Amino acid sequence: MLHQASIYALLAELLATLEADGAQPGTDQHLRIRELLRRLPPDIQPEDLRTLLAPVLCKNKEDQERFYTLFDRSWKQVQAVEA
């Protein structure tokens, strides 16, 4: 289960990682992520969040594969900082 602070830390790290990788999430994507966050169940797991965010941030299968790699990297980074 992710705590709200961990979710926000993960999203900040993920968005920074995506931008460093060349992705430029637009305003629409940011608004959709915000709405998604508002609706998350309190017991969300990282892998579930990953699956929910992918359609918001990915346009095709290649984007999705790269997104999953970057999400996992970002999650490991957040876990290391929180440890």
N, CA, C and O atoms as a Tinker XYZ file with bonds, in Angstrom:
   332  protein
     1  N      0.844000   -1.185000    0.000000    73     2
     2  CA     0.000000    0.000000    0.000000    64     1     3
     3  C      0.882000    1.238000    0.000000    63     2     4     5
     4  O      1.885000    1.295000    0.710000    81     3
     5  N      0.507000    2.219000   -0.791000    73     3     6
     6  CA     1.232000    3.476000   -0.860000    64     5     7
     7  C      0.570000    4.515000    0.038000    63     6     8     9
     8  O     -0.654000    4.649000    0.047000    81     7
     9  N      1.377000    5.242000    0.784000    73     7    10
    10  CA     0.853000    6.378000    1.542000    64     9    11
    11  C      0.794000    7.574000    0.601000    63    10    12    13
    12  O      1.507000    7.624000   -0.401000    81    11
    13  N     -0.053000    8.524000    0.931000    73    11    14
    14  CA    -0.239000    9.671000    0.045000    64    13    15
    15  C      1.077000   10.403000   -0.218000    63    14    16    17
    16  O      1.331000   10.816000   -1.349000    81    15
    17  N      1.914000   10.570000    0.798000    73    15    18
    18  CA     3.201000   11.243000    0.600000    64    17    19
    19  C      4.074000   10.456000   -0.376000    63    18    20    21
    20  O      4.783000   11.048000   -1.190000    81    19
    21  N      4.026000    9.133000   -0.299000    73    19    22
    22  CA     4.808000    8.305000   -1.214000    64    21    23
    23  C      4.288000    8.420000   -2.643000    63    22    24    25
    24  O      5.070000    8.408000   -3.594000    81    23
    25  N      2.986000    8.531000   -2.794000    73    23    26
    26  CA     2.396000    8.690000   -4.124000    64    25    27
    27  C      2.877000    9.988000   -4.754000    63    26    28    29
    28  O      3.278000   10.009000   -5.917000    81    27
    29  N      2.837000   11.065000   -3.987000    73    27    30
    30  CA     3.270000   12.352000   -4.536000    64    29    31
    31  C      4.767000   12.365000   -4.810000    63    30    32    33
    32  O      5.206000   12.947000   -5.802000    81    31
    33  N      5.555000   11.737000   -3.951000    73    31    34
    34  CA     6.994000   11.642000   -4.192000    64    33    35
    35  C      7.261000   10.821000   -5.450000    63    34    36    37
    36  O      8.121000   11.177000   -6.256000    81    35
    37  N      6.531000    9.733000   -5.615000    73    35    38
    38  CA     6.681000    8.891000   -6.793000    64    37    39
    39  C      6.309000    9.657000   -8.059000    63    38    40    41
    40  O      7.030000    9.591000   -9.055000    81    39
    41  N      5.208000   10.371000   -8.029000    73    39    42
    42  CA     4.794000   11.127000   -9.212000    64    41    43
    43  C      5.789000   12.212000   -9.562000    63    42    44    45
    44  O      6.088000   12.419000  -10.738000    81    43
    45  N      6.308000   12.909000   -8.566000    73    43    46
    46  CA     7.313000   13.949000   -8.823000    64    45    47
    47  C      8.552000   13.338000   -9.466000    63    46    48    49
    48  O      9.076000   13.863000  -10.449000    81    47
    49  N      9.012000   12.235000   -8.908000    73    47    50
    50  CA    10.190000   11.546000   -9.451000    64    49    51
    51  C      9.904000   11.020000  -10.853000    63    50    52    53
    52  O     10.734000   11.158000  -11.751000    81    51
    53  N      8.741000   10.424000  -11.040000    73    51    54
    54  CA     8.369000    9.869000  -12.337000    64    53    55
    55  C      8.284000   10.950000  -13.403000    63    54    56    57
    56  O      8.830000   10.781000  -14.493000    81    55
    57  N      7.617000   12.047000  -13.111000    73    55    58
    58  CA     7.486000   13.121000  -14.101000    64    57    59
    59  C      8.844000   13.717000  -14.447000    63    58    60    61
    60  O      9.106000   14.026000  -15.609000    81    59
    61  N      9.712000   13.881000  -13.448000    73    59    62
    62  CA    11.063000   14.377000  -13.713000    64    61    63
    63  C     11.838000   13.385000  -14.584000    63    62    64    65
    64  O     12.561000   13.787000  -15.496000    81    63
    65  N     11.686000   12.102000  -14.300000    73    63    66
    66  CA    12.367000   11.066000  -15.076000    64    65    67
    67  C     11.844000   11.029000  -16.507000    63    66    68    69
    68  O     12.627000   10.903000  -17.449000    81    67
    69  N     10.540000   11.137000  -16.678000    73    67    70
    70  CA     9.955000   11.152000  -18.017000    64    69    71
    71  C     10.454000   12.355000  -18.818000    63    70    72    73
    72  O     10.799000   12.228000  -19.993000    81    71
    73  N     10.490000   13.514000  -18.176000    73    71    74
    74  CA    10.948000   14.715000  -18.869000    64    73    75
    75  C     12.424000   14.603000  -19.232000    63    74    76    77
    76  O     12.828000   15.028000  -20.315000    81    75
    77  N     13.233000   14.034000  -18.337000    73    75    78
    78  CA    14.655000   13.834000  -18.625000    64    77    79
    79  C     14.839000   12.860000  -19.788000    63    78    80    81
    80  O     15.833000   12.926000  -20.512000    81    79
    81  N     13.881000   11.963000  -19.959000    73    79    82
    82  CA    13.929000   10.975000  -21.032000    64    81    83
    83  C     13.377000   11.540000  -22.350000    63    82    84    85
    84  O     13.402000   10.864000  -23.378000    81    83
    85  N     12.886000   12.765000  -22.309000    73    83    86
    86  CA    12.393000   13.399000  -23.528000    64    85    87
    87  C     10.892000   13.499000  -23.647000    63    86    88    89
    88  O     10.390000   14.126000  -24.581000    81    87
    89  N     10.163000   12.900000  -22.728000    73    87    90
    90  CA     8.701000   12.999000  -22.758000    64    89    91
    91  C      8.289000   14.368000  -22.214000    63    90    92    93
    92  O      8.917000   14.897000  -21.297000    81    91
    93  N      7.261000   14.914000  -22.773000    73    91    94
    94  CA     6.757000   16.209000  -22.329000    64    93    95
    95  C      5.260000   16.094000  -22.019000    63    94    96    97
    96  O      4.425000   16.481000  -22.837000    81    95
    97  N      4.919000   15.559000  -20.831000    73    95    98
    98  CA     3.493000   15.467000  -20.489000    64    97    99
    99  C      2.847000   16.855000  -20.553000    63    98   100   101
   100  O      3.351000   17.823000  -19.984000    81    99
   101  N      1.734000   16.919000  -21.254000    73    99   102
   102  CA     1.049000   18.196000  -21.431000    64   101   103
   103  C      0.062000   18.494000  -20.315000    63   102   104   105
   104  O     -0.119000   17.708000  -19.385000    81   103
   105  N     -0.558000   19.636000  -20.437000    73   103   106
   106  CA    -1.524000   20.087000  -19.442000    64   105   107
   107  C     -2.655000   19.076000  -19.292000    63   106   108   109
   108  O     -3.071000   18.769000  -18.175000    81   107
   109  N     -3.152000   18.560000  -20.414000    73   107   110
   110  CA    -4.231000   17.579000  -20.365000    64   109   111
   111  C     -3.820000   16.357000  -19.541000    63   110   112   113
   112  O     -4.595000   15.864000  -18.722000    81   111
   113  N     -2.610000   15.877000  -19.763000    73   111   114
   114  CA    -2.137000   14.713000  -19.015000    64   113   115
   115  C     -1.998000   15.027000  -17.526000    63   114   116   117
   116  O     -2.349000   14.203000  -16.681000    81   115
   117  N     -1.495000   16.198000  -17.211000    73   115   118
   118  CA    -1.372000   16.589000  -15.804000    64   117   119
   119  C     -2.751000   16.661000  -15.140000    63   118   120   121
   120  O     -2.920000   16.233000  -13.999000    81   119
   121  N     -3.722000   17.199000  -15.858000    73   119   122
   122  CA    -5.083000   17.289000  -15.300000    64   121   123
   123  C     -5.689000   15.897000  -15.124000    63   122   124   125
   124  O     -6.372000   15.638000  -14.133000    81   123
   125  N     -5.443000   15.012000  -16.072000    73   123   126
   126  CA    -5.960000   13.641000  -15.955000    64   125   127
   127  C     -5.304000   12.903000  -14.793000    63   126   128   129
   128  O     -5.964000   12.135000  -14.093000    81   127
   129  N     -4.009000   13.131000  -14.583000    73   127   130
   130  CA    -3.323000   12.526000  -13.429000    64   129   131
   131  C     -3.912000   13.060000  -12.135000    63   130   132   133
   132  O     -4.144000   12.305000  -11.191000    81   131
   133  N     -4.152000   14.352000  -12.096000    73   131   134
   134  CA    -4.747000   14.957000  -10.893000    64   133   135
   135  C     -6.106000   14.337000  -10.579000    63   134   136   137
   136  O     -6.398000   14.033000   -9.422000    81   135
   137  N     -6.925000   14.152000  -11.588000    73   135   138
   138  CA    -8.238000   13.527000  -11.391000    64   137   139
   139  C     -8.084000   12.076000  -10.952000    63   138   140   141
   140  O     -8.820000   11.607000  -10.083000    81   139
   141  N     -7.142000   11.372000  -11.541000    73   139   142
   142  CA    -6.877000    9.994000  -11.156000    64   141   143
   143  C     -6.476000    9.913000   -9.686000    63   142   144   145
   144  O     -6.959000    9.048000   -8.955000    81   143
   145  N     -5.604000   10.803000   -9.256000    73   143   146
   146  CA    -5.163000   10.812000   -7.853000    64   145   147
   147  C     -6.338000   11.017000   -6.906000    63   146   148   149
   148  O     -6.404000   10.419000   -5.832000    81   147
   149  N     -7.244000   11.861000   -7.319000    73   147   150
   150  CA    -8.412000   12.150000   -6.486000    64   149   151
   151  C     -9.287000   10.911000   -6.281000    63   150   152   153
   152  O     -9.986000   10.791000   -5.275000    81   151
   153  N     -9.240000   10.005000   -7.236000    73   151   154
   154  CA   -10.104000    8.822000   -7.205000    64   153   155
   155  C     -9.411000    7.535000   -6.742000    63   154   156   157
   156  O    -10.036000    6.476000   -6.697000    81   155
   157  N     -8.132000    7.626000   -6.403000    73   155   158
   158  CA    -7.404000    6.422000   -6.007000    64   157   159
   159  C     -7.961000    5.821000   -4.722000    63   158   160   161
   160  O     -8.311000    6.548000   -3.792000    81   159
   161  N     -8.041000    4.512000   -4.672000    73   159   162
   162  CA    -8.433000    3.869000   -3.419000    64   161   163
   163  C     -7.294000    4.009000   -2.401000    63   162   164   165
   164  O     -6.132000    4.117000   -2.791000    81   163
   165  N     -7.611000    4.008000   -1.123000    73   163   166
   166  CA    -6.575000    4.199000   -0.106000    64   165   167
   167  C     -5.566000    3.055000   -0.033000    63   166   168   169
   168  O     -4.481000    3.228000    0.522000    81   167
   169  N     -5.901000    1.907000   -0.576000    73   167   170
   170  CA    -5.006000    0.754000   -0.496000    64   169   171
   171  C     -4.305000    0.461000   -1.832000    63   170   172   173
   172  O     -3.970000   -0.688000   -2.119000    81   171
   173  N     -4.088000    1.495000   -2.639000    73   171   174
   174  CA    -3.458000    1.320000   -3.948000    64   173   175
   175  C     -2.041000    0.763000   -3.813000    63   174   176   177
   176  O     -1.282000    1.160000   -2.929000    81   175
   177  N     -1.712000   -0.142000   -4.685000    73   175   178
   178  CA    -0.372000   -0.734000   -4.730000    64   177   179
   179  C      0.411000   -0.080000   -5.876000    63   178   180   181
   180  O     -0.189000    0.387000   -6.844000    81   179
   181  N      1.748000   -0.043000   -5.772000    73   179   182
   182  CA     2.533000    0.592000   -6.840000    64   181   183
   183  C      2.255000    0.016000   -8.227000    63   182   184   185
   184  O      2.156000    0.764000   -9.200000    81   183
   185  N      2.131000   -1.302000   -8.322000    73   183   186
   186  CA     1.882000   -1.897000   -9.636000    64   185   187
   187  C      0.513000   -1.508000  -10.192000    63   186   188   189
   188  O      0.339000   -1.417000  -11.407000    81   187
   189  N     -0.457000   -1.278000   -9.309000    73   187   190
   190  CA    -1.775000   -0.828000   -9.760000    64   189   191
   191  C     -1.713000    0.620000  -10.238000    63   190   192   193
   192  O     -2.324000    0.973000  -11.247000    81   191
   193  N     -0.979000    1.448000   -9.518000    73   191   194
   194  CA    -0.822000    2.839000   -9.931000    64   193   195
   195  C     -0.120000    2.898000  -11.285000    63   194   196   197
   196  O     -0.491000    3.695000  -12.147000    81   195
   197  N      0.872000    2.073000  -11.467000    73   195   198
   198  CA     1.607000    1.998000  -12.734000    64   197   199
   199  C      0.654000    1.685000  -13.880000    63   198   200   201
   200  O      0.715000    2.310000  -14.939000    81   199
   201  N     -0.221000    0.719000  -13.663000    73   199   202
   202  CA    -1.186000    0.311000  -14.686000    64   201   203
   203  C     -2.206000    1.410000  -14.969000    63   202   204   205
   204  O     -2.639000    1.574000  -16.110000    81   203
   205  N     -2.586000    2.152000  -13.957000    73   203   206
   206  CA    -3.548000    3.242000  -14.146000    64   205   207
   207  C     -2.935000    4.456000  -14.845000    63   206   208   209
   208  O     -3.607000    5.131000  -15.624000    81   207
   209  N     -1.670000    4.728000  -14.570000    73   207   210
   210  CA    -1.019000    5.893000  -15.164000    64   209   211
   211  C     -0.610000    5.677000  -16.618000    63   210   212   213
   212  O     -0.583000    6.628000  -17.399000    81   211
   213  N     -0.298000    4.457000  -16.982000    73   211   214
   214  CA     0.202000    4.179000  -18.333000    64   213   215
   215  C     -0.713000    4.715000  -19.438000    63   214   216   217
   216  O     -0.214000    5.371000  -20.352000    81   215
   217  N     -2.019000    4.471000  -19.399000    73   215   218
   218  CA    -2.872000    4.980000  -20.482000    64   217   219
   219  C     -2.929000    6.507000  -20.537000    63   218   220   221
   220  O     -3.214000    7.080000  -21.588000    81   219
   221  N     -2.662000    7.154000  -19.426000    73   219   222
   222  CA    -2.684000    8.616000  -19.395000    64   221   223
   223  C     -1.431000    9.181000  -20.065000    63   222   224   225
   224  O     -1.484000   10.223000  -20.718000    81   223
   225  N     -0.312000    8.491000  -19.899000    73   223   226
   226  CA     0.970000    9.036000  -20.341000    64   225   227
   227  C      1.556000    8.376000  -21.586000    63   226   228   229
   228  O      2.575000    8.835000  -22.103000    81   227
   229  N      0.935000    7.319000  -22.070000    73   227   230
   230  CA     1.511000    6.572000  -23.198000    64   229   231
   231  C      0.593000    6.619000  -24.412000    63   230   232   233
   232  O     -0.633000    6.599000  -24.294000    81   231
   233  N      1.227000    6.684000  -25.591000    73   231   234
   234  CA     0.476000    6.728000  -26.839000    64   233   235
   235  C      0.495000    5.404000  -27.595000    63   234   236   237
   236  O     -0.381000    5.139000  -28.418000    81   235
   237  N      1.499000    4.576000  -27.311000    73   235   238
   238  CA     1.624000    3.322000  -28.045000    64   237   239
   239  C      2.358000    2.288000  -27.185000    63   238   240   241
   240  O      2.748000    2.568000  -26.051000    81   239
   241  N      2.537000    1.101000  -27.741000    73   239   242
   242  CA     3.153000    0.000000  -26.992000    64   241   243
   243  C      4.591000    0.333000  -26.584000    63   242   244   245
   244  O      5.013000    0.012000  -25.473000    81   243
   245  N      5.337000    0.974000  -27.480000    73   243   246
   246  CA     6.721000    1.334000  -27.165000    64   245   247
   247  C      6.775000    2.334000  -26.008000    63   246   248   249
   248  O      7.609000    2.208000  -25.111000    81   247
   249  N      5.882000    3.328000  -26.034000    73   247   250
   250  CA     5.791000    4.285000  -24.926000    64   249   251
   251  C      5.498000    3.557000  -23.618000    63   250   252   253
   252  O      6.086000    3.853000  -22.578000    81   251
   253  N      4.582000    2.606000  -23.693000    73   251   254
   254  CA     4.168000    1.877000  -22.495000    64   253   255
   255  C      5.330000    1.066000  -21.929000    63   254   256   257
   256  O      5.542000    1.065000  -20.717000    81   255
   257  N      6.072000    0.389000  -22.769000    73   255   258
   258  CA     7.214000   -0.389000  -22.293000    64   257   259
   259  C      8.245000    0.518000  -21.630000    63   258   260   261
   260  O      8.774000    0.197000  -20.566000    81   259
   261  N      8.525000    1.642000  -22.263000    73   259   262
   262  CA     9.485000    2.609000  -21.691000    64   261   263
   263  C      8.932000    3.179000  -20.385000    63   262   264   265
   264  O      9.666000    3.335000  -19.410000    81   263
   265  N      7.644000    3.487000  -20.373000    73   263   266
   266  CA     7.019000    4.025000  -19.165000    64   265   267
   267  C      7.168000    3.059000  -17.992000    63   266   268   269
   268  O      7.522000    3.473000  -16.888000    81   267
   269  N      6.902000    1.783000  -18.226000    73   267   270
   270  CA     7.012000    0.802000  -17.142000    64   269   271
   271  C      8.437000    0.741000  -16.598000    63   270   272   273
   272  O      8.635000    0.639000  -15.387000    81   271
   273  N      9.414000    0.804000  -17.474000    73   271   274
   274  CA    10.814000    0.814000  -17.032000    64   273   275
   275  C     11.106000    2.054000  -16.186000    63   274   276   277
   276  O     11.717000    1.957000  -15.122000    81   275
   277  N     10.667000    3.212000  -16.662000    73   275   278
   278  CA    10.920000    4.458000  -15.932000    64   277   279
   279  C     10.120000    4.526000  -14.630000    63   278   280   281
   280  O     10.600000    5.065000  -13.633000    81   279
   281  N      8.910000    3.985000  -14.637000    73   279   282
   282  CA     8.121000    3.942000  -13.411000    64   281   283
   283  C      8.846000    3.103000  -12.365000    63   282   284   285
   284  O      8.995000    3.527000  -11.218000    81   283
   285  N      9.294000    1.921000  -12.756000    73   283   286
   286  CA     9.982000    1.037000  -11.808000    64   285   287
   287  C     11.248000    1.692000  -11.264000    63   286   288   289
   288  O     11.547000    1.587000  -10.074000    81   287
   289  N     11.987000    2.365000  -12.138000    73   287   290
   290  CA    13.191000    3.079000  -11.701000    64   289   291
   291  C     12.827000    4.186000  -10.707000    63   290   292   293
   292  O     13.494000    4.356000   -9.686000    81   291
   293  N     11.782000    4.924000  -11.008000    73   291   294
   294  CA    11.353000    6.009000  -10.124000    64   293   295
   295  C     10.892000    5.469000   -8.777000    63   294   296   297
   296  O     11.193000    6.055000   -7.736000    81   295
   297  N     10.166000    4.361000   -8.790000    73   295   298
   298  CA     9.679000    3.759000   -7.554000    64   297   299
   299  C     10.853000    3.292000   -6.688000    63   298   300   301
   300  O     10.838000    3.481000   -5.472000    81   299
   301  N     11.853000    2.693000   -7.299000    73   299   302
   302  CA    13.034000    2.269000   -6.543000    64   301   303
   303  C     13.749000    3.465000   -5.932000    63   302   304   305
   304  O     14.231000    3.390000   -4.802000    81   303
   305  N     13.819000    4.553000   -6.661000    73   303   306
   306  CA    14.453000    5.775000   -6.158000    64   305   307
   307  C     13.697000    6.304000   -4.944000    63   306   308   309
   308  O     14.314000    6.676000   -3.946000    81   307
   309  N     12.387000    6.341000   -5.018000    73   307   310
   310  CA    11.567000    6.827000   -3.898000    64   309   311
   311  C     11.734000    5.916000   -2.690000    63   310   312   313
   312  O     11.860000    6.392000   -1.562000    81   311
   313  N     11.735000    4.617000   -2.922000    73   311   314
   314  CA    11.920000    3.679000   -1.815000    64   313   315
   315  C     13.278000    3.877000   -1.147000    63   314   316   317
   316  O     13.382000    3.807000    0.078000    81   315
   317  N     14.303000    4.121000   -1.930000    73   315   318
   318  CA    15.650000    4.324000   -1.374000    64   317   319
   319  C     15.704000    5.584000   -0.507000    63   318   320   321
   320  O     16.342000    5.595000    0.546000    81   319
   321  N     15.042000    6.620000   -0.950000    73   319   322
   322  CA    15.024000    7.877000   -0.184000    64   321   323
   323  C     14.228000    7.719000    1.095000    63   322   324   325
   324  O     14.603000    8.259000    2.136000    81   323
   325  N     13.122000    6.975000    1.019000    73   323   326
   326  CA    12.262000    6.797000    2.186000    64   325   327
   327  C     12.824000    5.817000    3.203000    63   326   328   329
   328  O     12.399000    5.812000    4.358000    81   327
   329  N     13.766000    4.994000    2.791000    73   327   330
   330  CA    14.323000    3.963000    3.688000    64   329   331
   331  C     15.199000    4.568000    4.765000    63   330   332
   332  O     15.742000    3.842000    5.598000    81   331
